[in-house]
Amino acid sequence: MLKSFDDPAATEDWKGLRELDRAIAENRLMEYRVKKAWADPWERRGLLVFAGLITAFAIYAIIYDVIF
């Protein structure tokens, strides 16, 4: 039976997992999620569309309350 240090897959450096482990240890998991989402072009578009919808609704609500 292979021990963890004898197994080449166990000693392989996984950059993404190391970064995630560091994010959890530093209690910055939300920042990690946002950075990963922003790096993906489709998720970036989704975040921008969502922010635009929230902004449009806020503008609509303010205008509707002021005018009517």
Secondary structure in CASP SS format (residue, H / E / C, confidence):
PFRMAT SS
TARGET T0000
AUTHOR 0000-0000-0000
METHOD secondary structure of the structure
MODEL  1
M C 1.00
L C 1.00
K C 1.00
S C 1.00
F C 1.00
D C 1.00
D C 1.00
P H 1.00
A H 1.00
A H 1.00
T H 1.00
E C 1.00
D C 1.00
W C 1.00
K H 1.00
G H 1.00
L H 1.00
R H 1.00
E H 1.00
L H 1.00
D H 1.00
R H 1.00
A H 1.00
I H 1.00
A H 1.00
E C 1.00
N C 1.00
R C 1.00
L H 1.00
M H 1.00
E H 1.00
Y H 1.00
R H 1.00
V H 1.00
K H 1.00
K H 1.00
A H 1.00
W H 1.00
A H 1.00
D C 1.00
P H 1.00
W H 1.00
E H 1.00
R H 1.00
R H 1.00
G H 1.00
L H 1.00
L H 1.00
V H 1.00
F H 1.00
A H 1.00
G H 1.00
L H 1.00
I H 1.00
T H 1.00
A H 1.00
F H 1.00
A H 1.00
I H 1.00
Y H 1.00
A H 1.00
I H 1.00
I H 1.00
Y H 1.00
D H 1.00
V H 1.00
I H 1.00
F C 1.00
END
